[in-house]
Amino acid sequence: MGAEKIWDVMHGLKPILVMLMLQVGFAGVNVFYKLATADGMNLRVLLAYRFLFAAAFIVPFAFFLE
């Protein structure tokens, strides 16, 4: 009976934990962008890399799920 209650609590916390992990990821990317631009990387090149990596991540999902 106790394990079911713990599982229910963890199931209820899942959206909060996912949101927390997403925010930590956004903060890490923001720090990376700040360090890259402070080091002299061109902003256009940084955005091009951003779009390339995003496309490389999304294309397999689109390919297999469609």
All heavy atoms as TSV, in Angstrom:
chain	resi	resn	atom	element	x	y	z
A	1	MET	N	N	0.824	-1.186	0.000
A	1	MET	CA	C	0.000	0.000	0.000
A	1	MET	C	C	0.870	1.252	0.000
A	1	MET	O	O	0.554	2.215	-0.670
A	1	MET	CB	C	-0.913	-0.018	1.226
A	1	MET	CG	C	-1.960	1.032	1.193
A	1	MET	SD	S	-3.370	0.367	0.331
A	1	MET	CE	C	-4.528	1.652	0.556
A	2	GLY	N	N	1.990	1.257	0.706
A	2	GLY	CA	C	2.865	2.413	0.781
A	2	GLY	C	C	3.557	2.692	-0.546
A	2	GLY	O	O	3.770	3.843	-0.913
A	3	ALA	N	N	3.918	1.626	-1.280
A	3	ALA	CA	C	4.599	1.808	-2.559
A	3	ALA	C	C	3.673	2.456	-3.583
A	3	ALA	O	O	4.122	3.261	-4.407
A	3	ALA	CB	C	5.105	0.464	-3.077
A	4	GLU	N	N	2.390	2.112	-3.544
A	4	GLU	CA	C	1.435	2.721	-4.475
A	4	GLU	C	C	1.299	4.219	-4.216
A	4	GLU	O	O	1.218	5.011	-5.152
A	4	GLU	CB	C	0.066	2.054	-4.346
A	4	GLU	CG	C	-0.043	0.752	-5.081
A	4	GLU	CD	C	-1.447	0.187	-4.993
A	4	GLU	OE1	O	-2.404	0.970	-4.842
A	4	GLU	OE2	O	-1.574	-1.037	-5.077
A	5	LYS	N	N	1.299	4.602	-2.955
A	5	LYS	CA	C	1.178	6.017	-2.614
A	5	LYS	C	C	2.407	6.790	-3.091
A	5	LYS	O	O	2.288	7.891	-3.627
A	5	LYS	CB	C	0.979	6.184	-1.114
A	5	LYS	CG	C	0.698	7.606	-0.711
A	5	LYS	CD	C	0.268	7.666	0.726
A	5	LYS	CE	C	0.073	9.099	1.142
A	5	LYS	NZ	N	-1.286	9.550	1.081
A	6	ILE	N	N	3.582	6.212	-2.916
A	6	ILE	CA	C	4.811	6.855	-3.391
A	6	ILE	C	C	4.783	6.981	-4.908
A	6	ILE	O	O	5.157	8.010	-5.465
A	6	ILE	CB	C	6.052	6.065	-2.916
A	6	ILE	CG1	C	6.182	6.180	-1.398
A	6	ILE	CG2	C	7.310	6.567	-3.600
A	6	ILE	CD1	C	7.259	5.311	-0.810
A	7	TRP	N	N	4.317	5.935	-5.574
A	7	TRP	CA	C	4.238	5.976	-7.038
A	7	TRP	C	C	3.263	7.065	-7.510
A	7	TRP	O	O	3.533	7.759	-8.487
A	7	TRP	CB	C	3.802	4.625	-7.582
A	7	TRP	CG	C	3.705	4.611	-9.066
A	7	TRP	CD1	C	2.583	4.569	-9.797
A	7	TRP	CD2	C	4.773	4.676	-10.009
A	7	TRP	NE1	N	2.868	4.599	-11.132
A	7	TRP	CE2	C	4.208	4.659	-11.294
A	7	TRP	CE3	C	6.152	4.748	-9.881
A	7	TRP	CZ2	C	4.980	4.714	-12.446
A	7	TRP	CZ3	C	6.921	4.795	-11.038
A	7	TRP	CH2	C	6.338	4.774	-12.295
A	8	ASP	N	N	2.149	7.216	-6.806
A	8	ASP	CA	C	1.179	8.260	-7.158
A	8	ASP	C	C	1.773	9.653	-6.977
A	8	ASP	O	O	1.555	10.551	-7.799
A	8	ASP	CB	C	-0.088	8.121	-6.316
A	8	ASP	CG	C	-0.933	6.918	-6.717
A	8	ASP	OD1	O	-0.753	6.430	-7.852
A	8	ASP	OD2	O	-1.746	6.476	-5.888
A	9	VAL	N	N	2.531	9.834	-5.904
A	9	VAL	CA	C	3.175	11.133	-5.677
A	9	VAL	C	C	4.201	11.405	-6.774
A	9	VAL	O	O	4.259	12.512	-7.320
A	9	VAL	CB	C	3.829	11.171	-4.270
A	9	VAL	CG1	C	4.706	12.399	-4.118
A	9	VAL	CG2	C	2.762	11.134	-3.201
A	10	MET	N	N	5.009	10.415	-7.126
A	10	MET	CA	C	6.014	10.597	-8.178
A	10	MET	C	C	5.350	10.867	-9.526
A	10	MET	O	O	5.848	11.661	-10.318
A	10	MET	CB	C	6.925	9.365	-8.275
A	10	MET	CG	C	7.894	9.247	-7.117
A	10	MET	SD	S	8.966	10.683	-6.929
A	10	MET	CE	C	9.940	10.543	-8.395
A	11	HIS	N	N	4.237	10.210	-9.783
A	11	HIS	CA	C	3.503	10.439	-11.033
A	11	HIS	C	C	2.971	11.870	-11.080
A	11	HIS	O	O	2.968	12.503	-12.127
A	11	HIS	CB	C	2.363	9.436	-11.169
A	11	HIS	CG	C	1.643	9.527	-12.472
A	11	HIS	ND1	N	2.231	9.154	-13.653
A	11	HIS	CD2	C	0.402	9.973	-12.786
A	11	HIS	CE1	C	1.368	9.365	-14.641
A	11	HIS	NE2	N	0.251	9.862	-14.137
A	12	GLY	N	N	2.561	12.401	-9.961
A	12	GLY	CA	C	2.078	13.773	-9.892
A	12	GLY	C	C	3.200	14.794	-10.033
A	12	GLY	O	O	2.987	15.907	-10.504
A	13	LEU	N	N	4.414	14.423	-9.629
A	13	LEU	CA	C	5.555	15.337	-9.723
A	13	LEU	C	C	6.229	15.312	-11.097
A	13	LEU	O	O	7.105	16.142	-11.347
A	13	LEU	CB	C	6.585	14.997	-8.649
A	13	LEU	CG	C	6.209	15.334	-7.217
A	13	LEU	CD1	C	7.287	14.846	-6.266
A	13	LEU	CD2	C	5.987	16.814	-7.052
A	14	LYS	N	N	5.864	14.384	-11.945
A	14	LYS	CA	C	6.532	14.239	-13.230
A	14	LYS	C	C	6.494	15.519	-14.070
A	14	LYS	O	O	7.545	15.930	-14.592
A	14	LYS	CB	C	5.926	13.070	-14.008
A	14	LYS	CG	C	6.808	12.572	-15.115
A	14	LYS	CD	C	6.187	11.426	-15.900
A	14	LYS	CE	C	5.718	10.301	-15.040
A	14	LYS	NZ	N	5.176	9.177	-15.813
A	15	PRO	N	N	5.363	16.217	-14.220
A	15	PRO	CA	C	5.380	17.452	-15.004
A	15	PRO	C	C	6.291	18.527	-14.414
A	15	PRO	O	O	6.956	19.257	-15.145
A	15	PRO	CB	C	3.929	17.919	-14.988
A	15	PRO	CG	C	3.128	16.723	-14.648
A	15	PRO	CD	C	4.003	15.859	-13.817
A	16	ILE	N	N	6.345	18.596	-13.102
A	16	ILE	CA	C	7.204	19.587	-12.450
A	16	ILE	C	C	8.668	19.263	-12.701
A	16	ILE	O	O	9.476	20.159	-12.983
A	16	ILE	CB	C	6.894	19.655	-10.947
A	16	ILE	CG1	C	5.471	20.134	-10.742
A	16	ILE	CG2	C	7.882	20.540	-10.214
A	16	ILE	CD1	C	4.968	20.000	-9.336
A	17	LEU	N	N	9.033	17.992	-12.611
A	17	LEU	CA	C	10.415	17.591	-12.844
A	17	LEU	C	C	10.826	17.824	-14.294
A	17	LEU	O	O	11.947	18.267	-14.560
A	17	LEU	CB	C	10.618	16.124	-12.460
A	17	LEU	CG	C	10.473	15.809	-10.980
A	17	LEU	CD1	C	10.569	14.305	-10.745
A	17	LEU	CD2	C	11.519	16.550	-10.173
A	18	VAL	N	N	9.934	17.555	-15.232
A	18	VAL	CA	C	10.234	17.797	-16.646
A	18	VAL	C	C	10.404	19.289	-16.890
A	18	VAL	O	O	11.334	19.709	-17.596
A	18	VAL	CB	C	9.135	17.200	-17.547
A	18	VAL	CG1	C	9.301	17.653	-18.981
A	18	VAL	CG2	C	9.156	15.694	-17.464
A	19	MET	N	N	9.553	20.112	-16.303
A	19	MET	CA	C	9.665	21.563	-16.453
A	19	MET	C	C	10.977	22.062	-15.855
A	19	MET	O	O	11.647	22.920	-16.440
A	19	MET	CB	C	8.483	22.250	-15.783
A	19	MET	CG	C	8.470	23.743	-15.967
A	19	MET	SD	S	7.042	24.548	-15.252
A	19	MET	CE	C	7.210	24.142	-13.539
A	20	LEU	N	N	11.376	21.526	-14.723
A	20	LEU	CA	C	12.622	21.911	-14.084
A	20	LEU	C	C	13.821	21.544	-14.956
A	20	LEU	O	O	14.740	22.354	-15.129
A	20	LEU	CB	C	12.726	21.262	-12.706
A	20	LEU	CG	C	13.951	21.605	-11.894
A	20	LEU	CD1	C	13.913	23.085	-11.503
A	20	LEU	CD2	C	14.022	20.730	-10.660
A	21	MET	N	N	13.815	20.337	-15.510
A	21	MET	CA	C	14.914	19.917	-16.383
A	21	MET	C	C	14.983	20.780	-17.634
A	21	MET	O	O	16.074	21.135	-18.098
A	21	MET	CB	C	14.769	18.442	-16.752
A	21	MET	CG	C	15.030	17.504	-15.617
A	21	MET	SD	S	15.103	15.755	-16.033
A	21	MET	CE	C	13.720	15.506	-17.096
A	22	LEU	N	N	13.846	21.148	-18.183
A	22	LEU	CA	C	13.805	22.005	-19.359
A	22	LEU	C	C	14.373	23.390	-19.055
A	22	LEU	O	O	15.139	23.941	-19.846
A	22	LEU	CB	C	12.376	22.111	-19.871
A	22	LEU	CG	C	12.178	22.784	-21.210
A	22	LEU	CD1	C	12.841	21.968	-22.302
A	22	LEU	CD2	C	10.702	22.918	-21.502
A	23	GLN	N	N	14.034	23.936	-17.913
A	23	GLN	CA	C	14.558	25.247	-17.521
A	23	GLN	C	C	16.069	25.199	-17.301
A	23	GLN	O	O	16.788	26.138	-17.666
A	23	GLN	CB	C	13.863	25.745	-16.257
A	23	GLN	CG	C	12.442	26.187	-16.472
A	23	GLN	CD	C	12.346	27.395	-17.381
A	23	GLN	OE1	O	13.170	28.294	-17.343
A	23	GLN	NE2	N	11.332	27.400	-18.223
A	24	VAL	N	N	16.563	24.133	-16.716
A	24	VAL	CA	C	18.005	23.972	-16.533
A	24	VAL	C	C	18.693	23.872	-17.895
A	24	VAL	O	O	19.762	24.453	-18.107
A	24	VAL	CB	C	18.314	22.744	-15.652
A	24	VAL	CG1	C	19.783	22.393	-15.679
A	24	VAL	CG2	C	17.862	23.001	-14.231
A	25	GLY	N	N	18.070	23.159	-18.832
A	25	GLY	CA	C	18.626	23.072	-20.182
A	25	GLY	C	C	18.664	24.421	-20.881
A	25	GLY	O	O	19.663	24.787	-21.513
A	26	PHE	N	N	17.585	25.195	-20.752
A	26	PHE	CA	C	17.553	26.542	-21.339
A	26	PHE	C	C	18.631	27.430	-20.722
A	26	PHE	O	O	19.288	28.205	-21.418
A	26	PHE	CB	C	16.191	27.188	-21.149
A	26	PHE	CG	C	15.153	26.723	-22.117
A	26	PHE	CD1	C	13.830	26.673	-21.734
A	26	PHE	CD2	C	15.478	26.345	-23.398
A	26	PHE	CE1	C	12.854	26.254	-22.614
A	26	PHE	CE2	C	14.516	25.924	-24.285
A	26	PHE	CZ	C	13.204	25.869	-23.900
A	27	ALA	N	N	18.831	27.321	-19.422
A	27	ALA	CA	C	19.859	28.128	-18.761
A	27	ALA	C	C	21.248	27.734	-19.257
A	27	ALA	O	O	22.097	28.602	-19.492
A	27	ALA	CB	C	19.767	27.952	-17.248
A	28	GLY	N	N	21.485	26.442	-19.443
A	28	GLY	CA	C	22.777	25.984	-19.958
A	28	GLY	C	C	23.041	26.488	-21.365
A	28	GLY	O	O	24.155	26.917	-21.683
A	29	VAL	N	N	22.027	26.449	-22.211
A	29	VAL	CA	C	22.180	26.951	-23.579
A	29	VAL	C	C	22.431	28.451	-23.565
A	29	VAL	O	O	23.260	28.962	-24.324
A	29	VAL	CB	C	20.939	26.592	-24.424
A	29	VAL	CG1	C	20.926	27.335	-25.743
A	29	VAL	CG2	C	20.893	25.095	-24.666
A	30	ASN	N	N	21.746	29.165	-22.693
A	30	ASN	CA	C	21.939	30.608	-22.586
A	30	ASN	C	C	23.370	30.937	-22.162
A	30	ASN	O	O	23.997	31.848	-22.706
A	30	ASN	CB	C	20.934	31.189	-21.602
A	30	ASN	CG	C	20.845	32.684	-21.703
A	30	ASN	OD1	O	21.355	33.296	-22.616
A	30	ASN	ND2	N	20.183	33.276	-20.731
A	31	VAL	N	N	23.907	30.206	-21.197
A	31	VAL	CA	C	25.289	30.417	-20.764
A	31	VAL	C	C	26.245	30.098	-21.904
A	31	VAL	O	O	27.224	30.830	-22.141
A	31	VAL	CB	C	25.597	29.570	-19.509
A	31	VAL	CG1	C	27.084	29.552	-19.208
A	31	VAL	CG2	C	24.816	30.082	-18.322
A	32	PHE	N	N	25.978	29.026	-22.640
A	32	PHE	CA	C	26.825	28.660	-23.778
A	32	PHE	C	C	26.829	29.770	-24.831
A	32	PHE	O	O	27.877	30.131	-25.355
A	32	PHE	CB	C	26.340	27.349	-24.397
A	32	PHE	CG	C	27.005	27.032	-25.707
A	32	PHE	CD1	C	28.324	26.635	-25.748
A	32	PHE	CD2	C	26.301	27.142	-26.889
A	32	PHE	CE1	C	28.943	26.361	-26.963
A	32	PHE	CE2	C	26.900	26.869	-28.103
A	32	PHE	CZ	C	28.228	26.477	-28.139
A	33	TYR	N	N	25.661	30.319	-25.144
A	33	TYR	CA	C	25.584	31.415	-26.120
A	33	TYR	C	C	26.360	32.631	-25.631
A	33	TYR	O	O	27.067	33.276	-26.396
A	33	TYR	CB	C	24.135	31.816	-26.377
A	33	TYR	CG	C	23.370	30.873	-27.257
A	33	TYR	CD1	C	21.989	30.917	-27.289
A	33	TYR	CD2	C	24.005	29.935	-28.055
A	33	TYR	CE1	C	21.258	30.058	-28.092
A	33	TYR	CE2	C	23.291	29.072	-28.859
A	33	TYR	CZ	C	21.927	29.138	-28.875
A	33	TYR	OH	O	21.212	28.298	-29.666
A	34	LYS	N	N	26.224	32.946	-24.361
A	34	LYS	CA	C	26.925	34.105	-23.804
A	34	LYS	C	C	28.434	33.900	-23.879
A	34	LYS	O	O	29.169	34.821	-24.250
A	34	LYS	CB	C	26.464	34.316	-22.363
A	34	LYS	CG	C	27.044	35.523	-21.707
A	34	LYS	CD	C	26.500	36.789	-22.303
A	34	LYS	CE	C	26.983	37.985	-21.516
A	34	LYS	NZ	N	26.595	39.231	-22.115
A	35	LEU	N	N	28.916	32.708	-23.541
A	35	LEU	CA	C	30.349	32.431	-23.603
A	35	LEU	C	C	30.861	32.457	-25.044
A	35	LEU	O	O	31.954	32.958	-25.308
A	35	LEU	CB	C	30.653	31.073	-22.959
A	35	LEU	CG	C	30.508	30.998	-21.456
A	35	LEU	CD1	C	30.692	29.563	-20.981
A	35	LEU	CD2	C	31.500	31.920	-20.773
A	36	ALA	N	N	30.070	31.912	-25.963
A	36	ALA	CA	C	30.501	31.877	-27.363
A	36	ALA	C	C	30.570	33.274	-27.957
A	36	ALA	O	O	31.524	33.607	-28.662
A	36	ALA	CB	C	29.546	31.003	-28.177
A	37	THR	N	N	29.587	34.110	-27.659
A	37	THR	CA	C	29.620	35.465	-28.206
A	37	THR	C	C	30.684	36.309	-27.513
A	37	THR	O	O	31.305	37.166	-28.152
A	37	THR	CB	C	28.247	36.157	-28.092
A	37	THR	OG1	O	27.815	36.136	-26.740
A	37	THR	CG2	C	27.228	35.473	-28.965
A	38	ALA	N	N	30.927	36.096	-26.232
A	38	ALA	CA	C	31.975	36.835	-25.530
A	38	ALA	C	C	33.358	36.444	-26.044
A	38	ALA	O	O	34.290	37.243	-25.998
A	38	ALA	CB	C	31.878	36.588	-24.027
A	39	ASP	N	N	33.488	35.213	-26.543
A	39	ASP	CA	C	34.762	34.737	-27.067
A	39	ASP	C	C	34.992	35.214	-28.495
A	39	ASP	O	O	36.053	34.983	-29.053
A	39	ASP	CB	C	34.808	33.209	-27.000
A	39	ASP	CG	C	36.217	32.666	-27.082
A	39	ASP	OD1	O	37.121	33.314	-26.527
A	39	ASP	OD2	O	36.405	31.607	-27.699
A	40	GLY	N	N	33.984	35.856	-29.100
A	40	GLY	CA	C	34.168	36.431	-30.421
A	40	GLY	C	C	33.481	35.685	-31.551
A	40	GLY	O	O	33.732	35.984	-32.719
A	41	MET	N	N	32.631	34.720	-31.252
A	41	MET	CA	C	31.935	33.994	-32.306
A	41	MET	C	C	30.868	34.890	-32.934
A	41	MET	O	O	30.161	35.614	-32.230
A	41	MET	CB	C	31.286	32.737	-31.744
A	41	MET	CG	C	30.679	31.849	-32.781
A	41	MET	SD	S	30.180	30.284	-32.047
A	41	MET	CE	C	29.845	29.356	-33.493
A	42	ASN	N	N	30.789	34.841	-34.242
A	42	ASN	CA	C	29.815	35.643	-34.973
A	42	ASN	C	C	28.403	35.162	-34.634
A	42	ASN	O	O	28.134	33.956	-34.599
A	42	ASN	CB	C	30.071	35.538	-36.468
A	42	ASN	CG	C	29.258	36.526	-37.269
A	42	ASN	OD1	O	28.426	37.240	-36.726
A	42	ASN	ND2	N	29.513	36.560	-38.554
A	43	LEU	N	N	27.505	36.099	-34.398
A	43	LEU	CA	C	26.134	35.751	-34.010
A	43	LEU	C	C	25.408	35.018	-35.130
A	43	LEU	O	O	24.613	34.111	-34.870
A	43	LEU	CB	C	25.373	37.002	-33.601
A	43	LEU	CG	C	24.036	36.792	-32.918
A	43	LEU	CD1	C	24.205	35.945	-31.668
A	43	LEU	CD2	C	23.392	38.118	-32.572
A	44	ARG	N	N	25.674	35.374	-36.379
A	44	ARG	CA	C	25.029	34.680	-37.503
A	44	ARG	C	C	25.468	33.227	-37.594
A	44	ARG	O	O	24.673	32.337	-37.874
A	44	ARG	CB	C	25.325	35.402	-38.806
A	44	ARG	CG	C	24.615	36.704	-38.919
A	44	ARG	CD	C	24.879	37.358	-40.239
A	44	ARG	NE	N	24.184	38.635	-40.310
A	44	ARG	CZ	C	24.282	39.460	-41.305
A	44	ARG	NH1	N	25.051	39.170	-42.339
A	44	ARG	NH2	N	23.617	40.599	-41.286
A	45	VAL	N	N	26.729	32.976	-37.330
A	45	VAL	CA	C	27.232	31.595	-37.346
A	45	VAL	C	C	26.617	30.802	-36.203
A	45	VAL	O	O	26.226	29.646	-36.375
A	45	VAL	CB	C	28.776	31.587	-37.264
A	45	VAL	CG1	C	29.312	30.176	-37.124
A	45	VAL	CG2	C	29.377	32.268	-38.482
A	46	LEU	N	N	26.516	31.433	-35.049
A	46	LEU	CA	C	25.906	30.773	-33.891
A	46	LEU	C	C	24.453	30.404	-34.174
A	46	LEU	O	O	24.010	29.290	-33.862
A	46	LEU	CB	C	26.001	31.678	-32.673
A	46	LEU	CG	C	25.553	31.098	-31.342
A	46	LEU	CD1	C	26.431	29.927	-30.958
A	46	LEU	CD2	C	25.588	32.150	-30.268
A	47	LEU	N	N	23.711	31.296	-34.799
A	47	LEU	CA	C	22.320	30.998	-35.148
A	47	LEU	C	C	22.227	29.914	-36.210
A	47	LEU	O	O	21.327	29.072	-36.179
A	47	LEU	CB	C	21.611	32.266	-35.605
A	47	LEU	CG	C	21.346	33.289	-34.509
A	47	LEU	CD1	C	20.722	34.543	-35.092
A	47	LEU	CD2	C	20.463	32.717	-33.441
A	48	ALA	N	N	23.158	29.913	-37.159
A	48	ALA	CA	C	23.162	28.861	-38.176
A	48	ALA	C	C	23.394	27.493	-37.527
A	48	ALA	O	O	22.715	26.515	-37.863
A	48	ALA	CB	C	24.233	29.144	-39.223
A	49	TYR	N	N	24.334	27.419	-36.584
A	49	TYR	CA	C	24.565	26.167	-35.867
A	49	TYR	C	C	23.320	25.760	-35.079
A	49	TYR	O	O	22.965	24.585	-35.018
A	49	TYR	CB	C	25.748	26.291	-34.903
A	49	TYR	CG	C	27.098	26.186	-35.552
A	49	TYR	CD1	C	28.180	26.900	-35.058
A	49	TYR	CD2	C	27.310	25.373	-36.652
A	49	TYR	CE1	C	29.429	26.802	-35.637
A	49	TYR	CE2	C	28.544	25.269	-37.245
A	49	TYR	CZ	C	29.598	25.989	-36.731
A	49	TYR	OH	O	30.825	25.889	-37.304
A	50	ARG	N	N	22.659	26.737	-34.489
A	50	ARG	CA	C	21.442	26.452	-33.716
A	50	ARG	C	C	20.385	25.813	-34.609
A	50	ARG	O	O	19.768	24.805	-34.245
A	50	ARG	CB	C	20.925	27.744	-33.106
A	50	ARG	CG	C	19.643	27.597	-32.361
A	50	ARG	CD	C	19.182	28.945	-31.856
A	50	ARG	NE	N	17.851	28.835	-31.265
A	50	ARG	CZ	C	17.159	29.860	-30.845
A	50	ARG	NH1	N	17.645	31.071	-30.928
A	50	ARG	NH2	N	15.967	29.691	-30.334
A	51	PHE	N	N	20.171	26.393	-35.786
A	51	PHE	CA	C	19.164	25.847	-36.699
A	51	PHE	C	C	19.572	24.471	-37.232
A	51	PHE	O	O	18.728	23.578	-37.390
A	51	PHE	CB	C	18.902	26.812	-37.846
A	51	PHE	CG	C	18.133	28.031	-37.442
A	51	PHE	CD1	C	18.559	29.284	-37.836
A	51	PHE	CD2	C	17.010	27.949	-36.647
A	51	PHE	CE1	C	17.861	30.418	-37.458
A	51	PHE	CE2	C	16.298	29.069	-36.260
A	51	PHE	CZ	C	16.736	30.309	-36.672
A	52	LEU	N	N	20.857	24.279	-37.513
A	52	LEU	CA	C	21.317	22.977	-38.003
A	52	LEU	C	C	21.124	21.880	-36.951
A	52	LEU	O	O	20.652	20.787	-37.274
A	52	LEU	CB	C	22.778	23.060	-38.426
A	52	LEU	CG	C	23.036	23.783	-39.732
A	52	LEU	CD1	C	24.536	23.960	-39.945
A	52	LEU	CD2	C	22.428	23.019	-40.891
A	53	PHE	N	N	21.507	22.167	-35.715
A	53	PHE	CA	C	21.339	21.164	-34.665
A	53	PHE	C	C	19.861	20.896	-34.380
A	53	PHE	O	O	19.464	19.762	-34.121
A	53	PHE	CB	C	22.064	21.579	-33.387
A	53	PHE	CG	C	23.548	21.389	-33.457
A	53	PHE	CD1	C	24.402	22.448	-33.261
A	53	PHE	CD2	C	24.092	20.146	-33.724
A	53	PHE	CE1	C	25.767	22.294	-33.323
A	53	PHE	CE2	C	25.455	19.964	-33.785
A	53	PHE	CZ	C	26.294	21.044	-33.587
A	54	ALA	N	N	19.037	21.927	-34.424
A	54	ALA	CA	C	17.605	21.735	-34.212
A	54	ALA	C	C	17.011	20.870	-35.320
A	54	ALA	O	O	16.221	19.961	-35.053
A	54	ALA	CB	C	16.898	23.081	-34.159
A	55	ALA	N	N	17.406	21.133	-36.565
A	55	ALA	CA	C	16.900	20.331	-37.682
A	55	ALA	C	C	17.379	18.885	-37.571
A	55	ALA	O	O	16.615	17.949	-37.818
A	55	ALA	CB	C	17.339	20.936	-39.004
A	56	ALA	N	N	18.642	18.703	-37.197
A	56	ALA	CA	C	19.183	17.347	-37.056
A	56	ALA	C	C	18.458	16.585	-35.945
A	56	ALA	O	O	18.347	15.355	-36.000
A	56	ALA	CB	C	20.677	17.407	-36.767
A	57	PHE	N	N	17.957	17.280	-34.950
A	57	PHE	CA	C	17.238	16.625	-33.860
A	57	PHE	C	C	15.791	16.337	-34.237
A	57	PHE	O	O	15.236	15.298	-33.872
A	57	PHE	CB	C	17.294	17.511	-32.611
A	57	PHE	CG	C	16.651	16.892	-31.408
A	57	PHE	CD1	C	17.289	15.885	-30.711
A	57	PHE	CD2	C	15.411	17.310	-30.977
A	57	PHE	CE1	C	16.697	15.305	-29.605
A	57	PHE	CE2	C	14.807	16.747	-29.869
A	57	PHE	CZ	C	15.460	15.736	-29.186
A	58	ILE	N	N	15.154	17.230	-34.983
A	58	ILE	CA	C	13.730	17.114	-35.300
A	58	ILE	C	C	13.468	16.179	-36.480
A	58	ILE	O	O	12.450	15.477	-36.506
A	58	ILE	CB	C	13.140	18.510	-35.582
A	58	ILE	CG1	C	13.167	19.342	-34.302
A	58	ILE	CG2	C	11.729	18.440	-36.135
A	58	ILE	CD1	C	12.228	18.879	-33.231
A	59	VAL	N	N	14.361	16.162	-37.467
A	59	VAL	CA	C	14.118	15.394	-38.700
A	59	VAL	C	C	13.881	13.904	-38.417
A	59	VAL	O	O	12.953	13.322	-39.003
A	59	VAL	CB	C	15.254	15.622	-39.705
A	59	VAL	CG1	C	15.252	14.598	-40.819
A	59	VAL	CG2	C	15.146	17.022	-40.290
A	60	PRO	N	N	14.642	13.238	-37.562
A	60	PRO	CA	C	14.330	11.811	-37.313
A	60	PRO	C	C	12.936	11.596	-36.743
A	60	PRO	O	O	12.266	10.623	-37.097
A	60	PRO	CB	C	15.408	11.375	-36.326
A	60	PRO	CG	C	16.525	12.316	-36.530
A	60	PRO	CD	C	15.898	13.621	-36.913
A	61	PHE	N	N	12.497	12.485	-35.855
A	61	PHE	CA	C	11.139	12.362	-35.316
A	61	PHE	C	C	10.101	12.516	-36.416
A	61	PHE	O	O	9.141	11.755	-36.488
A	61	PHE	CB	C	10.891	13.398	-34.222
A	61	PHE	CG	C	11.588	13.091	-32.935
A	61	PHE	CD1	C	12.626	13.897	-32.494
A	61	PHE	CD2	C	11.222	12.015	-32.154
A	61	PHE	CE1	C	13.277	13.630	-31.317
A	61	PHE	CE2	C	11.856	11.732	-30.975
A	61	PHE	CZ	C	12.890	12.542	-30.548
A	62	ALA	N	N	10.303	13.492	-37.272
A	62	ALA	CA	C	9.354	13.706	-38.372
A	62	ALA	C	C	9.369	12.529	-39.330
A	62	ALA	O	O	8.321	12.115	-39.848
A	62	ALA	CB	C	9.698	14.997	-39.116
A	63	PHE	N	N	10.542	11.976	-39.569
A	63	PHE	CA	C	10.657	10.864	-40.507
A	63	PHE	C	C	9.960	9.613	-39.976
A	63	PHE	O	O	9.246	8.926	-40.709
A	63	PHE	CB	C	12.138	10.578	-40.783
A	63	PHE	CG	C	12.360	9.475	-41.783
A	63	PHE	CD1	C	12.106	9.676	-43.117
A	63	PHE	CD2	C	12.820	8.243	-41.369
A	63	PHE	CE1	C	12.309	8.668	-44.048
A	63	PHE	CE2	C	13.025	7.222	-42.273
A	63	PHE	CZ	C	12.768	7.437	-43.612
A	64	PHE	N	N	10.171	9.291	-38.714
A	64	PHE	CA	C	9.630	8.046	-38.179
A	64	PHE	C	C	8.184	8.163	-37.702
A	64	PHE	O	O	7.478	7.165	-37.652
A	64	PHE	CB	C	10.516	7.527	-37.039
A	64	PHE	CG	C	11.835	7.000	-37.521
A	64	PHE	CD1	C	13.007	7.617	-37.161
A	64	PHE	CD2	C	11.893	5.902	-38.365
A	64	PHE	CE1	C	14.221	7.146	-37.595
A	64	PHE	CE2	C	13.106	5.420	-38.814
A	64	PHE	CZ	C	14.271	6.039	-38.432
A	65	LEU	N	N	7.755	9.354	-37.320
A	65	LEU	CA	C	6.400	9.501	-36.804
A	65	LEU	C	C	5.377	9.838	-37.870
A	65	LEU	O	O	4.185	9.729	-37.633
A	65	LEU	CB	C	6.373	10.557	-35.698
A	65	LEU	CG	C	7.161	10.190	-34.440
A	65	LEU	CD1	C	7.124	11.340	-33.434
A	65	LEU	CD2	C	6.652	8.920	-33.804
A	66	GLU	N	N	5.808	10.283	-39.024
A	66	GLU	CA	C	4.856	10.635	-40.083
A	66	GLU	C	C	4.599	9.466	-40.986
A	66	GLU	O	O	5.204	8.615	-41.318
A	66	GLU	CB	C	5.361	11.814	-40.903
A	66	GLU	CG	C	5.157	13.106	-40.168
A	66	GLU	CD	C	3.702	13.486	-39.980
A	66	GLU	OE1	O	2.877	13.272	-40.888
A	66	GLU	OE2	O	3.377	13.969	-38.905
